[in-house]
């Protein structure tokens, strides 16, 4: 049980610490707001995004930035956590604090004035908190002056090192004076606690009155002099639940009465705090009523010249009157806002902007025309957060947009890209889409360079590019020229399809439509725009669309147009990526440019530019074509040398042929009697006849006496090679004499020539020679009695492709014999005549002995021999 109890206590402590850390953390978002507002109805309608500051008596209200869920409208959410009441032990004290907070929110909810904080959602109370929603706020004036109670830590960046500018103080005091005038005159209400904690600075920098916790309501009827009741300071109630003694008027602390001058005294004390070093009040009572009375009783002596020396001189005398002991000497709120201190140009400008809704369009236009000059004199923060919000309201009034845009762009120019993206661009996007009035596009295009500099890439594509395309479609020549000047700056951001289908067709259409003399500038600007965009275009787009388009541009001899066209050609010619081929230069561009060379309107300088371009193009065509021809000739020579090297390396001798064909079994070659057409297949009877002829031929060779054999190089002993026999048999058939020899011995002798590479055969033929391997055959012109007979039914193939060239050679596999003797079986084709055959066929001897001839053709390579056998 002890272990379980310890475990339970550990888990309980962990959960308690987690909840405490969650409540005290400064994390942003709805999760934090939900943790401090469990069950509060405000969380159902509003979502918090950040803890930005604190406000109210003792800075008890935590202020969150956020928005309304249903409309996405920005808002501020004020939250009081009831756990803060734990600092007071008594129930009466805690109830007094809660009552004062409730009363202040209830009272401000009833008021509507530009200088009073606007409540968007009334007070909601739950078991753990109080909450309500207002217009967006930046922080309280106390936070800006350095009081950071209930402010998240670390301090938000926007609030850190925040310094009030002189124009902000001037206009802020003026706004407070206008707010008091409204309360005193129209509502008959006294604030009674005007201090930095009760003043809010909204999201646009305007000062708003807040903290009506101790306000005094008029007790008299409307038709009588107003009067207000006053409750004396009660020491038994926490000081947070009573007006601040540091800003309390003397009559309130001493005489126990209050009136409108009492608020003017508090405003005077606030003036002192705003200008004093460190923002310290003139009367620091620290919640001690007796100390406050002593100070106020001696106030006249306290207001020495040295005390007020840090207050600006135009405001110093007025401040001294506001801090007078006598309420009647103090100026009222209306008198206060009319002093010379508020005649500053910046204050007047901000005041005019707040009251623009009361003016007509003519008055507004006059004011907006001079506003850009005034903006240069205003601090950038004031212009960004005070001037521009007033100008954004005019964007819904289309006729006023051309007058407002110059000021908006002026502020944008002085800011950063981050400020533009966050504060200006969201409000400017609807204006970029406006088509009417056209002056809007004109103003934007005049400063399009600024837009391209500040806008992110996606905004340029989605918002600025449509603006440019509409300008190209416009009838205003000025708009067209401004657009053409701006397009090259964003060409790198335009995707290929948009450039091809949206931009280039519009530019071409505009250029072709500008035929009048008044539109000459537009036509020239179109060409200049294309020239500047060449670096960002694809090569195929230039060659297929832009270069052919140049020949369609109407020029009528205008030198400006001609020089623009020449400039584009020159850029394309000299660009490393966009070079034109010699074929395009010779066939398309030069024929188009040459007539310009005789154009009479060109100046000498322009003519020299054109002549130089044409000369460069001609030089490029001739040089490139010369080089191409030289390379082609070199390739041809290299191919010939390669063929010769192959021929020399592959010249076979009889021994090398024997080595090459060793181990290859070949069928006996067909005889001359077996020759027939190429496509005929030998029948069984024809094959038997061929076998009988071969056997008879072999018997004849066996009976003949051995003829002396020429000396040949010895070869290694290898298995019987049928290649020589095969080739010899076919040569014997080709070289039969026309008449039968009387002696079989002579035929036998002629057939015994074993040297293929060094032997020639002369057959009584003249003026004709054919080379077959290393064997030269000489034949004379004779008459063929039956050219289709003598080789049986074998086909005769006059031409074939053997060894990679057009050849006349036998096809051994299909028993085809070529009749064309005048050929080279190597790599070339030689002329020759066909030998004449005797009809007898068979194994006849040759009429002439074989004669050795010199080798005149390259040897067969191994690959050629293998192709021969395949």
Buried (B, 14 or more C-beta within 10 A) or exposed (E): EEEEEEEEEEEEEEEEEEEEEEEEBEEBBBEBBBBBBEEBBBBEBBBBBBBBBBBBBBBBBBBBBBBBEEEEBBBBBBBBBBEBBEEBEEEEBBBBBBEBBBBBBBBBBEBEBEBBBBBBBBBBBBEBBBBBBBBBBBBBBBBBBEBBEBBBEEBBEEBEEBEBBBBBBBBBBBBBBBBBBBBBEEBBBBBBBBBBBBBBBBBBBBBBBBBBBBBBEBEEEEEEEBEBEBBEBEEEBBBBBBBBBBBBBBBBBBEEBBBBBBBBBBBBBBBBBBBBEEBEBBBEBEBBBEBBBEBBBEBEEEBEEEBBEEBEEBBBEBBBBBBBBEBEEBBBBEBBBEBEBBEBEBBBBBBBBBEBEEEEEEEBBEBBEEBBEBBEEBBBBBBBBBBBBBBBBBBEEEBBBBBBBBBBBBBBEBBEEEBBBEBBBEBBEEBBEBEEEBBBBBBBBBBBEBBBEBBEEEBBBBBBBBBBBBBBEBEBBBBBBBBBBBBBBBBEBBEEEBBBEBBBEBBBEBBBEBEEEEBBBBBBBBBBBBBBBBEEBBBEBBBEBBBEBBEEBEBEEBBBBBBBBBBBBBBBBEBEEBBBEBEBBBEBBBEEBEEBEEBEBBEEEBBEBBEEBBEBBBEBBEEBEEEEEEEEEEEEEEEEEEBEEBBEEBBBBBBBBBBBBBEEEBEBBBBBBBBBEBEBEBEEEBBEBBEEBBEEBBEBEEEBEEBEEEEBEEBEEEEEBBBBBBBBBBBBBBBBBBEBBEEBBBBBBBBBBBBBBBBBBBBBBEEBBBBBBBBBBBBBEBEBEEEEBBBBBBBBBEBBEBBBBEBBBBBBEBBBBBBBBBBBBBBBBBEBBBBBBBEBBBBBBBBBBBBBBEBEBBBBBEEBBEBBBE
